[in-house]
Amino acid sequence: RPLGEDIVATQLVLPAGQVLRPVDLGAIAAAGHASVSVACRPRVAILPTGTELVPIGAELKRGDILEYNSLVLAAQVKAMGGEATRFSITPDNFDAICARVQEAAGDHDLILLNAGSSAGAEDFSAGVVQKLGSLLVHGVAVRPGHPVILGVIARSAATKQSLVDDKIASLPSVARNDIIPIVGVPGYPVSAALTVEIFVEPLIARWLGRTRAELPTETALLTRKVTSPAGDDDYMRVAVGKVGKRLLAAPISRGAGVITSLVRADGIVILPRGVQGAEAGEPVTVNLYRSASELNKTIFCIGSHDVILDLLAQFLSERGRRFSSANVGSQGGLVALRRGEAHLAGSHLLDPETGDYNLSYIRQYLPGVPVKVFAFVGREQGLLVRRGNPKGVRSLGDLAGERVKFINRQRGAGTRVLLDFHLNLKGIAAGTIRGYDDEEYTHLGVAAAVASGRADTGLGIAAAAQALDLDFVPLFQERYDLVIPKVYAESDLLAPLFDVMENPEFRLAVSVLPGYDISLMGTLIAEV
């Protein structure tokens, strides 16, 4: 081959700051280098704290919390290019936490002190940093993640005194290398994960000599109005999908303790401080966790909740489709279809006059929108109660009075409509039911309220009772339909959905769950 065809003297082979790939190693060797200087992987110590924490695999007792934040943080650090060390749990004891931090400082470049960063009686992180070094920041204008702590500690006593005296800038370089940054990471799992993304990733990037990782962005339209705290940057998790020609962002649960909201999130929308929210239909910038090709294969379902939607998502995943669902109730799903914000909606709205399901509501909420209505499952609805039914709840009549605490579904939910219909038939006033105005948005939410003792009973499906080891008092049969605009029902995107409904394995998986009838699954009920 010609001389200099590949590499010529003085030619730049690789720029500084490049993360080495396998082909880069070959190019370095081809250029005549037996070795190359690289940045060391930063060593990051992760210190979980909290008397209530127990390790993964431990037998749980009431009040225990599984310690899995360190698992998440370690994986994040590894993905960013660092080396993580997960320390064992340190109980809420000031001296014990100080000792553990000093131990970690001996051979690590960064310390993540997890939990205890708020201002409660057993939140010791700020005091630990003050004792061992210098507390620089306690509280940031970010939500979730408001109580973040930023500080530095020292390995040696001499450097430690300089930190106490706030003389960091005047220290010689050798002494400055003796300083270890420490981040007090909030204990709530969403806050913890976002804290690492926001504050730790730039630090690791700088140590490695690479540019800060940036997520790709797209402009999407919000599917509903949201509010945010005026004084903080609000990191809002969203599900993202393309419906028609519009890219849509549907806000998901914003609780700082809901780790599954990050699992389900396709991206993050940052509502900046000074802005108190955004309106439905407003364009927002989404920092995407997923690629454009994944989003183009996403089926957006907004409407009534059912546990088998998760099963449906698994079978669709095997056929190259992502299934993203939002639980807003049956009426909310029909409204979403009218606004062009979903490909389909799950609905089980009973018409009190005809006894039929969904069709009259479709005509009311979707005038002029051609839709196809397919039966999905027949469901058994009933009262969820704790094992042994300690309050002896047998019928809706047992809900009246102060003896039983009820948990309801939200307005617009098909289960709420069903309940109100039968209460009216029996002449039971809603105001006589203790807890009628207390609401949950899913069947599993109702089941969790009963299992935790927050309520004695609630109306829901048998599968939700089984999932949380509750007893079930059957009351009603109903039909749960999939309402699909004709343009999407006949599209390639939704073709796998109809394949799944005909699939024997899927039908079997649904039929073995309690309270389901699959005899009409996939049947075209009506074209409206």
Secondary structure, 3 states (H helix, E strand, C coil): CCCCCCCCCCCCCCCCCCCCCHHHHHHHHHCCCCCCCCCCCCEEEEEEECCCEECCCCCCCCCCEECCHHHHHHHHHHHHCCEEEECCCECCCHHHHHHHHHHHHCCCCEEEEECCCCCCCCCCHHHHHHHHEEEEEECCCEECCCCCEEEEEECCHHHHHHHHCCCCCCCCHHHHCCEEEEEEECCCHHHHHHHHHHHHHHHHHHHHCCCCCCCCEEEEEECCCEECCCCCEEEEEEEEEEECCEEEEEECCCCCCCHHHHHHCCEEEEECCCCCEECCCCEEEEEECCCHHHHHCEEEEEECCCCHHHHHHHHHHCCCCEEEEEECCHHHHHHHHHCCCCCEEEECCECCCCCCECHHHHHHHCCCCCEEEEEEEEEEEEEEECCCCCCCCCCHHHHEECCCCEEEECCCCHHHHHHHHHHHHHCCCHHHECCCCCEECCHHHHHHHHHCCCCCEEEEEHHHHHHCCCEEEEEEEEEEEEEEEHHHHCCCCCHHHHHHHHCHHHHHHHHCCCCEECCCCCCEEEEC
